[in-house]
Amino acid sequence: MECATESPRKPLAVSIDTGAEMIGISVSAFKPLVWNKTIPSFYVGRRRLIPVAAIEQYVAERLAAEKPR
């Protein structure tokens, strides 16, 4: 029998701490982006989660908004 190895799955949503780390900014800089709904989030019980796709979209929009030098 062949042993199939599964590749690690990318999470669909992450915590505020992980979201900040993904972008490379502090948690205190990331929280206002979530609170003012620049980056959407949702709750599961008491835990606030941020969709990884929303973080990726935010970064893509910021890159597109940058003017070429």
N, C-alpha and C positions, 0 to 999 in steps of 0.2 A: 504494500500500500504506500502511496505517496503521502507525504506530510505537507499539507498546504499551510503556508504561513500567511497570516492576515497582516495587511499593512495597518499601521496605526491610523485611527480615524481622527480627522480634524473635528474639534468640537463645533457645534452650531452656535453656541452662546457661551460667554465667559463672564467672570466676575469683574467688578470695577477695577480691582487691583491688576488683574490679568490684562484687561483692556488697555489700561494705562501703560503697562509694560510692553504690549504689542506695538503701540505707537511710539514708545520711547519718551513718554512724558511722565511727570509726577502724578500721583493720585489726586493731589489737590488741584492740579490743572485739568485733569480729566473729568472730575465730578461735575463742574459747571456745564460741561458739554452735554452731560447726561441730564442734569437737572433742568436745563433750558431747552431740552429736546432737540439739540443739534444732532446728537447721536441717540436714537431711540433705545428704549430699554423696556423690560417687563419683569414682573415678579413671579416667582415660583415660591409659594409660601411667603416667607419673610425675606427671601434672598432676591436681590435685584440682579438681573442678568442682561448682558448686552449682546445682541446678535453679532457674530463675527462678520457677517456680510455688511452690517451697518458700519462697522469700524473700517472695513475695506473701502466702502463707498465714501465715507468721510475723507479718508486719505486720498482717494482718487480725485474727489472734488477739490480738495485743497491743492493738489498738484496741478489740476487743470486751471485753477484760478491764478496760479503763479504766472507772472509775466516773464517771458524769456529775457535773459540778460544780454 
